[in-house]
């Protein structure tokens, strides 16, 4: 039997289920660069380069093994620009008995795949993606019958299942979670180690030129591209993180500093999400360092929690709740996305710095995403779909299965509390405590009202006033609502006036 084995751009793993049992003497691996996938949202140009270059390097690796690879480039003559069109053309080139694919990471693409058998006239086998630590069926068993789907309880069950950071039936150190020790501000003068970047090789430079020509209108700088595009380089990035950054990752994972784009973060998510690394090996590398005494427990627990806990949890939730999940809008947020999410042209230094870092790197760490751009979108009532499209477009690690729950549920509370037990809303005081952004800002976090007031301050209280019907019954919101109720009527009126004036200027496209 001759098989056509499809490998997508976020499936660049030699152990991919679609490649299991491959017969190099008969089977053909099909890899496609199609315009509809590079343009359905306006992807950051570095994200496109990363994926296309990594695809081309992966194809070369398979060819070196003696595997026949049918690779269609973005600028190839007669490229139809779609998966369906290119599959039709591939079937005309190859007489095969069956198409084999691994399930994609996006509901839209899965729905497309499920129609291929009828469209193509050949059997199509869609296999489970076995790179993850928790299968769909396993997550469904965990979720069944639960009133709340809290990540912490899922994470504990996965810890027990894997045995990671367990001492018999109990967690190492007597605690499941060291999050309270992962929120330290950066001490003055503390420098993060220099981050290794990977200079583009000839193949990557070809892709850079291609993207520059075909995606010139897309967001993002190209000149600073330094992502790993091969498994060997991704493994080198993993080794560097564990040795140089992980020991202090736990302490400072919530900190922010203007111009220090990566700090002590792993910056491995793009490699995990396209398949150059797999979650088990990444967690085990960190655990090995802890076992050897090179990394403190709080740091390794915080890192493992992000992968074994959060990453697996949001994937499970995405497939459990889609497609209806994306359509919810619990807080009825309707405001269009402000232009400064693309331009960075705002007086708010924290937002400007985050957008500028995003433009430079196709990356910002999770607190910048959640508590700067996400927090502003939540407080200003920006429409969830517009915020989600932006996150999906601008970050190299953004694929819908991971981006949508993080944005829709955690940042915007648009799911009404399925993912998070409360909205992650905060005033300027939090940003001031965890960053150096406020020092050079046109606004002050210590000023609560008036022209110099940090917009996060009055927008926070205005958000609580506007959404009282939705949020006042939430036990985790009781304290801020008690504080709000102790304010005088005059102060609440002033908050409403300042918020209204700011949002009116925002809607008019003014500099805010």
C-alpha positions in Angstrom: 0.0 0.0 0.0 1.3 3.4 -1.0 0.5 6.3 1.4 0.7 10.1 1.0 1.7 11.3 4.4 0.8 15.0 5.1 3.0 17.0 7.5 1.8 20.5 8.5 4.0 23.4 9.4 3.5 23.0 13.2 4.1 19.2 13.1 7.9 19.1 12.4 8.6 16.1 14.6 10.2 12.9 13.4 8.0 10.9 15.8 4.8 12.5 14.4 2.0 10.0 14.3 1.4 10.6 10.6 5.0 9.3 10.0 4.6 6.2 12.1 5.1 3.0 10.1 6.4 5.0 7.0 7.7 2.8 4.2 10.5 4.8 2.6 10.4 2.6 -0.5 6.7 3.4 -1.4 5.3 6.3 0.8 5.5 10.0 -0.1 5.6 12.8 2.5 3.8 15.9 1.4 4.6 19.3 2.8 2.9 22.5 1.7 3.5 26.2 1.9 0.1 27.6 1.1 -0.9 31.3 1.0 -4.2 30.8 2.8 -2.3 29.7 5.9 0.1 32.7 5.8 -2.5 35.3 5.3 -5.8 34.3 7.0 -4.6 36.6 9.8 -1.8 39.1 9.2 1.0 36.9 10.7 4.2 38.5 12.0 6.8 38.2 9.3 9.3 36.5 11.7 6.6 33.9 12.5 6.2 33.1 8.8 10.0 32.8 8.3 10.3 30.6 11.4 7.6 28.1 10.2 8.6 28.1 6.5 12.3 27.8 7.2 11.8 25.1 9.8 9.6 23.2 7.3 12.3 23.3 4.7 15.0 22.2 7.1 12.7 19.3 8.3 12.0 18.3 4.7 15.7 18.2 4.0 16.2 16.0 7.1 13.6 13.5 5.8 15.2 13.5 2.4 18.6 12.7 3.9 17.0 9.6 5.4 16.0 8.4 1.9 12.4 9.4 2.3 10.6 10.8 -0.8 9.4 14.3 0.1 7.0 16.2 -2.2 7.5 19.8 -1.1 5.5 22.7 -2.5 7.0 26.1 -2.0 4.9 29.3 -1.5 6.1 30.8 -4.8 6.0 27.5 -6.8 4.3 27.8 -10.2 0.7 26.6 -10.1 0.5 26.6 -6.3 -3.2 26.9 -5.6 -2.6 28.5 -2.2 -4.9 26.0 -0.3 -4.5 22.7 1.4 -7.4 21.2 -0.6 -6.1 22.4 -4.0 -2.5 21.2 -3.3 -3.7 17.8 -2.1 -5.7 17.4 -5.4 -2.5 18.3 -7.4 -0.4 15.9 -5.3 -2.8 13.0 -5.9 -2.5 13.7 -9.6 1.3 13.4 -9.3 1.3 10.3 -7.1 -0.8 7.2 -7.4 -1.5 6.5 -3.7 -4.0 4.3 -1.9 -4.5 6.5 1.2 -3.8 9.9 2.7 -2.5 9.9 6.3 -2.4 13.0 8.5 -2.0 13.9 12.1 -4.9 15.9 13.6 -4.2 19.7 13.3 -4.1 22.2 16.1 -7.0 24.2 14.9 -10.7 23.4 14.7 -11.0 25.2 11.3 -8.4 22.9 9.7 -9.8 19.8 11.3 -13.2 20.6 9.8 -11.5 20.9 6.5 -9.6 17.6 6.9 -12.8 15.8 7.7 -14.2 16.7 4.3 -11.1 15.6 2.4 -12.1 11.9 1.9 -15.3 12.9 0.1 -13.5 15.7 -1.8 -10.5 13.7 -2.9 -12.0 10.3 -3.5 -9.4 8.4 -1.5 -9.4 7.2 2.1 -8.1 9.8 4.6 -6.8 8.6 8.0 -6.5 11.3 10.6 -4.4 10.2 13.5 -4.2 11.5 17.1 -1.4 13.9 17.8 0.6 11.9 20.3 3.2 14.6 21.0 1.2 15.9 24.0 1.2 14.5 27.5 -2.6 14.4 27.9 -4.8 12.9 25.2 -8.2 14.3 24.3 -9.9 11.3 25.8 -7.8 11.6 29.0 -8.8 15.3 29.4 -12.5 14.5 28.8 -12.4 11.9 31.6 -10.9 14.4 33.9 -13.4 17.1 33.0 -16.5 14.9 33.0 -18.9 15.8 35.8 -16.9 18.6 37.2 -18.6 21.9 38.1 -15.4 23.9 37.5 -12.4 23.1 35.2 -9.6 24.6 37.2 -6.1 24.1 35.9 -4.6 23.6 39.4 -6.6 20.4 39.9 -5.8 19.1 36.4 -2.1 19.9 37.1 -2.1 17.9 40.3 -3.6 14.9 38.6 -1.0 15.1 35.9 1.8 15.3 38.5 0.5 12.2 40.1 0.3 10.5 36.7 3.8 11.4 35.6 5.4 11.1 39.0 7.2 14.4 38.3 8.1 16.4 41.5 6.4 13.8 43.6 7.6 12.2 46.8 5.5 9.1 47.0 1.9 10.4 47.1 2.9 13.9 48.2 4.4 16.8 46.2 8.1 17.5 46.6 8.6 20.1 49.3 5.1 19.6 50.7 3.5 22.0 48.3 1.9 21.6 44.8 2.5 25.2 43.7 5.2 27.8 44.3 3.5 30.5 42.4 3.7 32.9 45.4 7.5 32.7 45.1 7.5 33.5 41.4 6.5 37.1 41.6 9.6 39.0 42.6 10.5 42.4 41.0 13.9 42.6 39.4 16.5 44.0 41.7 18.3 47.1 40.4 21.4 46.2 38.5 20.5 42.5 38.0 21.4 41.6 34.4 20.0 38.6 32.6 22.6 36.4 30.7 23.0 37.2 27.0 20.5 35.2 25.0 21.8 33.0 22.2 20.3 33.7 18.8 20.8 31.7 15.7 22.0 33.6 12.6 20.0 32.7 9.5 21.7 30.2 7.2 21.4 30.2 3.4 18.1 28.4 3.4 16.6 30.8 6.0 17.9 33.8 4.1 16.0 32.6 1.1 12.8 32.4 3.1 13.5 35.9 4.5 13.7 37.2 1.0 10.5 35.4 0.0 8.6 36.8 3.0 10.0 40.3 2.4 8.7 40.1 -1.2 5.3 38.5 -0.5 4.4 39.7 3.0 5.8 43.2 2.9 2.6 44.7 4.4 2.6 42.3 7.4 3.5 43.4 10.9 7.0 42.8 12.3 10.7 43.4 11.8 12.7 40.9 9.8 16.3 42.1 10.3 16.6 40.7 13.8 15.5 37.2 13.0 17.4 34.7 15.2 15.1 31.8 15.9 16.2 28.2 15.8 14.9 26.5 12.7 16.3 23.0 13.2 15.9 20.4 16.0 19.6 20.6 16.8 19.5 24.3 17.4 16.2 24.0 19.3 17.9 21.5 21.6 20.8 23.9 22.0 18.3 26.6 23.1 16.8 24.2 25.6 20.2 23.3 27.0 21.1 27.0 27.4 17.8 27.8 29.1 18.3 25.0 31.7 21.9 25.9 32.4 21.8 29.7 32.3 18.2 31.0 32.9 16.1 28.4 34.7 17.9 28.9 38.1 16.4 32.4 38.3 13.3 31.8 36.1 11.1 31.1 39.1 12.0 34.3 41.0 11.5 36.7 38.1 9.0 35.1 35.7 6.5 37.9 36.4 9.0 40.8 36.1 9.2 43.2 33.2 12.0 45.5 32.0 12.0 47.8 29.0 14.5 46.7 26.4 15.2 43.3 28.1 12.9 41.3 25.9 13.5 37.8 27.3 14.8 38.2 30.8 15.0 34.7 32.4 12.2 33.2 30.3 12.6 29.9 28.4 11.6 31.3 25.0 11.0 27.7 23.9 7.3 27.8 23.2 7.8 28.4 19.4 9.9 25.3 19.2 7.4 23.3 21.2 4.5 24.5 19.2 6.0 23.7 15.8 7.4 20.3 16.9 11.1 20.9 17.0 10.9 20.0 20.7 8.4 17.9 22.6 7.0 18.6 26.1 8.3 15.5 27.7 11.9 16.1 26.9 11.7 19.8 27.9 10.2 19.0 31.3 12.7 16.1 31.9 15.6 18.3 31.1 14.5 20.8 33.7 13.8 18.0 36.2 17.2 16.5 35.7 18.8 19.8 36.5 16.8 20.0 39.7 17.7 16.5 40.7 21.4 17.4 40.2 21.0 20.4 42.5 21.5 23.0 39.8 18.0 24.5 40.0 15.8 25.4 43.0 12.5 23.6 43.5 10.4 26.7 43.1 12.0 27.4 39.7 11.5 23.9 38.3 8.0 23.6 39.6 7.0 26.9 38.0 8.4 25.8 34.7 6.9 22.3 34.8 3.5 23.9 35.8 3.6 26.0 32.6 4.0 22.9 30.4 2.5 19.9 32.2 -0.2 22.1 33.7 -1.1 25.1 31.7 -0.1 24.1 28.2 -1.8 20.7 28.4 -4.8 22.2 30.1 -5.5 24.9 27.5 -5.2 22.4 24.7 -7.7 20.1 26.5 -10.1 22.9 27.1 -9.9 24.1 23.5 -10.9 20.7 22.0 -13.4 20.1 24.7 -15.3 23.4 24.2 -14.8 24.3 20.5 -16.3 25.5 18.3 -18.8 27.3 20.5 -16.1 28.5 22.9 -14.8 31.2 20.5 -18.2 32.8 20.1 -18.8 33.7 23.7 -18.6 37.3 24.9 -19.5 37.2 28.6 -18.8 40.9 29.3 -20.3 42.1 26.0 -17.1 43.8 24.9 -17.5 45.6 21.5 -14.8 48.2 21.1 -12.5 47.9 18.0 -8.9 47.1 18.5 -6.9 50.4 18.8 -4.4 51.1 16.1 -1.5 51.3 18.7 -1.6 47.5 19.0 0.0 47.6 15.6 1.9 50.9 15.7 3.0 51.2 19.3 2.1 54.9 19.1 0.7 55.6 22.6 1.8 57.6 25.6 1.4 54.5 27.8 5.0 53.4 28.0 4.2 49.8 29.1 2.0 49.2 26.1 4.4 50.9 23.8 7.3 48.8 25.1 5.4 45.6 24.8 4.3 46.3 21.2 7.8 47.4 20.2 9.3 44.2 21.7 6.6 42.2 19.9 7.5 43.9 16.6 11.2 43.2 17.1 10.9 39.5 18.1 7.4 38.1 17.4 7.6 37.5 21.2 6.6 38.9 24.5 6.5 37.0 27.7 3.3 35.9 29.4 3.0 38.8 31.9 3.4 41.3 29.2 0.7 39.6 27.2 -1.7 39.1 30.2 -1.1 42.2 32.3 -0.2 44.8 29.7 -1.9 44.2 26.3 -4.5 41.8 27.7 -5.3 43.8 30.8 -5.8 47.0 28.7 -8.1 45.1 26.2 -10.1 43.8 29.2 -10.5 47.2 30.9 -11.3 49.0 27.7 -13.9 46.5 26.5 -12.2 45.5 23.3 -14.0 42.9 21.2 -12.6 39.4 22.0 -12.4 38.3 18.3 -10.3 41.4 17.4 -7.9 40.8 20.3 -7.6 37.1 19.5 -6.8 37.8 15.9 -4.0 40.2 17.0 -2.4 37.7 19.4 -2.7 34.9 16.8 -1.0 37.2 14.2 1.9 38.7 16.1 3.4 36.0 18.2 5.7 33.2 16.9 4.3 30.7 19.3 0.6 31.5 18.6 -1.5 28.7 17.2 -5.2 28.7 17.9 -5.4 25.8 20.3 -3.1 27.6 22.7 -3.8 31.2 21.8 -7.6 31.2 22.0 -8.1 29.9 25.5 -5.3 32.1 26.9 -6.7 35.2 25.3 -10.5 34.5 25.4 -10.6 32.9 28.8 -7.7 34.2 30.8 -6.9 37.7 29.5 -10.5 38.8 28.5 -12.7 36.6 30.7 -15.0 36.3 27.7 -15.9 32.7 28.6 -17.5 33.8 31.8 -15.1 31.9 34.1 -14.7 28.5 32.4 -11.0 28.9 32.4 -10.2 31.5 35.1 -12.0 32.0 38.3 -11.8 35.8 38.0 -10.9 38.5 35.5 -7.2 39.4 35.4 -7.9 43.1 35.8 -5.3 45.3 37.5 -4.6 49.0 37.9 -1.3 50.7 37.2 0.1 49.8 40.7 0.7 46.2 39.6 2.6 47.3 36.5 4.7 49.8 38.5 5.6 47.1 41.1 6.7 44.5 38.5 8.4 46.7 35.9 10.4 49.9 35.2 7.9 51.1 32.6 6.3 53.7 34.8 9.4 55.7 35.5 9.6 57.2 32.0 5.9 57.3 31.2 3.7 60.3 30.4 1.3 59.1 33.1 1.9 58.2 36.7 0.5 55.1 38.5 0.5 57.1 41.7 -2.0 59.7 40.2 -5.5 58.3 40.3 -7.5 61.0 38.4 -6.8 63.8 35.9 -4.6 64.3 32.9 -1.5 62.7 34.5 -3.3 59.7 35.9 -2.3 56.3 34.6 -5.2 55.2 32.4 -5.1 51.7 34.0 -6.1 53.3 37.3 -9.4 54.9 36.3 -10.1 52.2 33.7 -9.9 49.5 36.3 -12.5 51.1 38.5 -14.7 52.0 35.5 -14.5 48.3 34.4 -15.7 47.2 37.8 -18.6 49.7 37.7 -19.6 48.8 34.2 -19.5 45.0 34.8 -21.0 44.9 38.3 -23.9 42.8 37.1 -21.6 40.2 35.8 -18.9 40.2 38.4 -20.2 41.3 41.8 -21.3 37.7 42.7 -17.8 36.3 42.1 -16.3 35.6 45.6 -12.8 36.6 44.3 -14.1 40.0 43.3 -15.6 40.8 46.7 -12.7 42.8 48.0 -12.4 45.3 45.1 -16.2 45.8 45.1 -16.1 46.5 48.9 -13.4 49.1 48.1 -15.5 50.6 45.3 -18.5 50.8 47.6 -16.5 52.8 50.2 -15.7 55.5 47.6 -17.7 58.6 47.6 -20.2 59.3 44.9 -18.1 62.2 43.8 -15.0 60.0 43.3 -17.0 57.4 41.4 -18.3 60.2 39.1 -14.8 61.5 38.5 -13.6 58.0 37.6 -16.5 57.7 35.1 -15.7 61.1 33.6 -12.0 60.4 33.2 -12.7 56.9 31.7 -15.3 58.3 29.3 -13.0 61.0 28.1 -10.1 58.6 27.6 -12.2 56.1 25.7 -13.7 58.8 23.6 -10.2 59.9 22.6 -9.2 56.3 22.0 -12.2 55.7 19.7 -11.5 58.9 17.8 -7.9 57.7 17.1 -6.2 60.3 19.2 -2.9 59.9 20.9 -3.6 58.4 24.4 
